[in-house]
Amino acid sequence: MLAIGLSLAGATAQAQTGYTQTRYPIVLVHGLFGFDSFLGVDYFYGIPSALQQGGARVFVAQVSAANSTEVRGEQLLAQVKNIMAITGAAKVNLVGHSHGGPTIRYVAGVAPGLVASVTSIGGVNKGSRVADILRGTVPAGTLSETVVNNAAKAFVALINLGSGATGLSQMPIAALNSLTTAGSLKFNQRFPQALPSDCGSGAELVNGVRYYSWTGTQPVTNVLDVSDGALGIMSLTFGQASDGLVSACSSRLGKHLGDYRQNHLDEVNQVVGLRDWFSADPVTLYRQHANRLKLANL
């Protein structure tokens, strides 16, 4: 009990002494079919508040749940400029999950002077095998593509209804194209910054922007989590380490900070905190990274 009390006291002390108080605001960016908050549940579950308690200024972006990387990137760029105007900050720290990874890379690529750091978490930086398979089953211009696109739009409409993002354009097929290996390759030809040539780390500093990444490599982590079954099945398509939707190698960007016993949703502490209890706490990883940025004066 004494050890637990000391641990809690230490955590409280960290919060009070500005453990996560970065120089520049932190902007969290969701992935495909994502949101800022849905019916009161944060996409980055429990993460914004944990960072704020330690002194960070945190903003959760709201970009299209399903659209191309470029469209999402332009939406994010506009929000970054608004955040800078509101806070008076000269730059921001961008943190993106899943499709949020290439989305934040777009902003850093077109406006590096506005970005202090880019952190990709389970980012689809070199495409996803799942997206490749889905694209192959719904060829362009076919009835099946239309059916899938309309079904995805209906799903996004439900997400928007609960999150208040009804004004954003949605093009699910454009999102799918962006997330395929071919779509990612085309994007990477324009924005190659910090991408490794292999499955290791890439350059940490490019055009004045610091690049980081981490990912999960355990698709099934908690039998109580309703999402684990689907992620476990999808992981069988990879033939290599993955989080269920993105391979470990595809997630690499800049300085790679580690692979964890997490699946694609665990990386943002979903579903509502259910995870492998013997793995690193997702919220702690975000707090530690904010402290890393703080120590780097970012």
C-alpha positions in Angstrom: 0.0 0.0 0.0 2.9 2.4 0.8 4.5 1.6 -2.6 1.2 2.3 -4.3 0.8 5.6 -2.4 4.3 6.7 -3.3 3.6 5.8 -6.9 0.4 7.9 -7.0 2.2 10.7 -5.2 4.9 10.6 -7.8 2.4 10.7 -10.7 0.6 13.7 -9.0 4.0 15.5 -8.6 4.7 14.9 -12.3 1.4 16.5 -13.3 2.0 19.5 -10.9 5.5 20.1 -12.1 4.6 20.3 -15.8 5.7 16.8 -16.9 3.8 17.2 -20.2 4.1 20.9 -20.6 5.5 21.2 -24.1 6.7 24.4 -25.6 4.2 24.2 -28.5 0.6 22.9 -28.4 -0.1 19.2 -29.1 -2.6 18.5 -31.9 -4.1 15.0 -31.9 -5.4 13.7 -35.3 -7.7 10.7 -35.7 -7.6 8.0 -38.3 -10.1 6.5 -40.8 -13.7 6.6 -39.5 -12.4 8.6 -36.6 -13.8 11.6 -34.6 -12.8 14.0 -31.8 -15.5 12.8 -29.4 -18.4 10.4 -30.1 -21.4 10.6 -27.7 -19.0 11.8 -25.0 -16.3 9.2 -25.6 -13.0 10.5 -26.9 -11.3 8.9 -29.9 -8.0 9.3 -28.0 -9.6 7.8 -24.9 -8.4 9.5 -21.7 -5.3 10.9 -23.5 -6.1 14.6 -23.9 -7.1 15.0 -20.2 -4.0 13.1 -19.1 -1.7 15.4 -21.1 -3.5 18.6 -20.0 -3.2 17.6 -16.3 0.6 17.6 -16.8 0.5 21.1 -18.3 0.2 20.5 -22.1 -2.0 22.6 -24.3 -3.9 19.9 -26.3 -6.2 20.3 -29.3 -8.1 17.4 -30.9 -8.5 18.0 -34.7 -11.7 17.1 -36.5 -11.0 16.1 -40.1 -13.1 14.0 -42.5 -13.7 10.6 -41.2 -13.3 9.2 -44.7 -11.5 11.1 -47.4 -8.2 11.3 -49.2 -5.0 12.2 -47.3 -4.7 15.4 -49.2 -8.2 16.6 -48.3 -7.8 15.7 -44.7 -4.4 17.3 -44.7 -5.8 20.6 -46.0 -8.5 20.5 -43.4 -5.9 19.9 -40.7 -3.7 22.7 -42.0 -6.5 25.2 -41.7 -7.1 24.0 -38.1 -3.4 24.3 -37.3 -3.4 27.9 -38.4 -6.4 28.6 -36.2 -4.8 27.0 -33.2 -1.7 29.1 -33.7 -3.8 32.2 -33.9 -5.7 31.3 -30.7 -2.6 30.4 -28.7 0.0 32.7 -30.2 2.2 29.7 -30.7 4.8 29.7 -33.5 4.4 26.0 -34.2 2.5 22.9 -33.2 3.4 19.3 -32.3 1.3 17.0 -34.5 0.4 13.5 -33.3 -1.6 11.3 -35.7 -3.0 7.8 -35.4 -3.6 5.4 -38.4 -4.7 7.6 -41.4 -3.8 10.5 -39.1 -0.1 9.5 -39.7 0.0 10.5 -43.4 -2.4 13.4 -42.7 0.0 15.1 -40.4 2.9 14.3 -42.7 1.0 16.3 -45.4 0.9 19.4 -43.2 4.6 19.0 -42.3 5.4 18.6 -46.0 3.6 21.6 -47.3 4.1 23.9 -44.3 7.2 22.7 -42.3 7.6 26.1 -40.7 4.4 25.6 -38.8 5.3 22.2 -37.4 7.8 21.4 -34.5 7.3 17.6 -34.6 5.4 14.8 -36.3 4.5 11.7 -34.3 2.9 8.8 -36.3 1.2 6.1 -34.1 0.2 2.9 -36.1 0.5 5.2 -39.1 -0.4 3.9 -42.6 2.9 5.2 -44.0 3.5 2.6 -46.6 -0.1 1.3 -47.2 -2.1 -1.5 -45.6 -2.6 -5.0 -46.9 -6.2 -4.8 -45.7 -6.8 -1.8 -47.9 -5.2 -3.6 -50.8 -7.5 -6.6 -50.4 -10.6 -4.4 -50.1 -9.6 -2.4 -53.2 -9.2 -5.6 -55.1 -12.7 -6.8 -54.2 -14.3 -3.6 -55.3 -12.8 -2.6 -58.7 -13.1 1.0 -59.7 -16.3 1.9 -61.6 -18.2 -1.2 -60.7 -21.5 -1.6 -58.9 -19.8 -3.2 -55.9 -17.7 -0.1 -55.5 -20.8 2.1 -55.5 -22.5 -0.2 -52.9 -19.4 -0.1 -50.6 -19.0 3.6 -51.0 -22.6 4.3 -50.1 -22.5 1.9 -47.1 -19.4 3.6 -45.8 -21.0 7.0 -46.3 -24.0 5.8 -44.2 -21.6 4.6 -41.5 -19.8 7.9 -41.5 -23.1 9.8 -41.3 -23.8 8.0 -38.0 -20.3 8.9 -36.7 -20.9 12.5 -37.7 -24.3 12.6 -36.0 -22.7 11.6 -32.7 -19.6 13.8 -33.1 -21.0 17.0 -34.7 -18.8 16.8 -37.8 -21.6 17.0 -40.3 -20.0 19.8 -42.3 -17.0 17.9 -43.5 -16.8 16.2 -46.9 -16.8 12.4 -47.0 -15.4 10.3 -49.8 -14.7 6.7 -48.5 -13.3 5.4 -51.8 -10.8 8.3 -51.9 -9.8 7.3 -48.4 -9.4 3.7 -49.4 -7.3 4.7 -52.4 -5.0 6.7 -50.1 -4.5 3.8 -47.8 -3.5 1.2 -50.4 0.1 0.4 -51.1 -0.2 2.0 -54.5 -1.8 5.1 -53.1 0.7 5.4 -50.3 3.6 5.0 -52.8 2.2 7.9 -54.8 1.8 10.0 -51.7 5.4 9.1 -50.5 6.9 10.2 -53.8 5.7 13.7 -53.0 6.3 13.5 -49.2 9.3 11.2 -48.5 10.4 13.1 -45.4 11.6 10.8 -42.6 10.5 7.5 -44.3 13.0 4.7 -43.8 14.1 2.7 -46.7 13.7 -0.5 -44.8 11.9 -1.6 -41.6 14.1 0.5 -39.3 14.2 4.2 -38.3 14.2 7.1 -40.8 15.8 10.5 -40.4 14.8 12.2 -37.1 15.2 15.8 -38.3 14.0 17.0 -41.7 13.4 20.6 -42.7 13.5 21.6 -39.1 10.7 19.1 -38.1 11.4 16.2 -35.7 9.8 12.9 -36.7 8.8 10.0 -34.4 6.7 6.9 -34.5 5.6 3.9 -32.5 3.1 1.1 -33.1 1.4 -2.1 -31.8 2.2 -5.6 -32.9 -0.3 -7.7 -31.0 -3.7 -7.9 -32.8 -5.5 -9.8 -30.0 -4.9 -8.3 -26.5 -8.1 -8.6 -24.4 -10.9 -11.2 -24.7 -13.4 -8.6 -23.3 -12.7 -6.2 -26.2 -15.3 -6.7 -29.0 -12.9 -5.4 -31.6 -10.1 -7.9 -31.0 -11.8 -10.7 -33.0 -12.0 -8.7 -36.2 -8.4 -7.3 -35.8 -7.2 -10.9 -35.2 -8.8 -12.1 -38.4 -7.5 -9.2 -40.5 -4.0 -9.7 -39.1 -3.8 -13.1 -40.9 -3.6 -11.2 -44.2 -0.2 -9.7 -43.4 2.2 -12.6 -42.8 4.3 -10.3 -40.7 4.0 -8.4 -37.4 1.1 -6.0 -37.4 -1.5 -4.3 -35.1 -4.3 -6.0 -37.1 -4.6 -3.2 -39.7 -1.1 -1.8 -40.3 2.1 -3.8 -40.5 4.9 -2.9 -38.2 7.1 -1.9 -41.2 4.5 0.3 -42.7 4.2 2.2 -39.4 7.9 3.3 -39.3 8.6 7.0 -39.6 11.6 9.0 -38.3 12.9 7.9 -35.0 11.0 4.7 -34.1 10.3 4.6 -30.4 9.1 1.0 -30.1 6.7 -1.8 -30.8 4.2 -2.7 -28.1 1.7 -5.4 -27.3 -1.1 -3.4 -28.6 -3.5 -3.6 -31.5 -4.7 -0.8 -33.7 -7.3 0.4 -31.3 -5.2 -0.1 -28.2 -2.9 2.5 -29.6 -5.5 5.2 -28.8 -6.6 3.4 -25.6 -9.7 2.0 -27.2 -12.1 0.3 -26.8 -12.6 2.4 -23.6 -9.3 1.3 -22.1 -9.6 -2.4 -22.6 -6.1 -3.7 -23.5 -3.4 -6.2 -22.6 -2.8 -5.4 -18.9 0.8 -6.7 -19.1 1.7 -4.2 -21.9 2.6 -0.6 -21.7 -0.3 1.7 -20.8 -1.2 3.7 -23.9 -1.9 6.8 -21.9 1.5 6.6 -20.2 3.2 6.3 -23.7 1.6 9.6 -24.7 2.6 11.3 -21.5 6.1 10.0 -21.8 6.3 11.3 -25.4 5.0 14.7 -24.4 7.8 14.8 -21.8 10.2 13.8 -24.5 9.0 16.7 -26.6 9.3 19.0 -23.6 12.9 18.0 -23.0 13.7 18.6 -26.7 12.2 22.1 -26.3 9.4 21.4 -28.7 
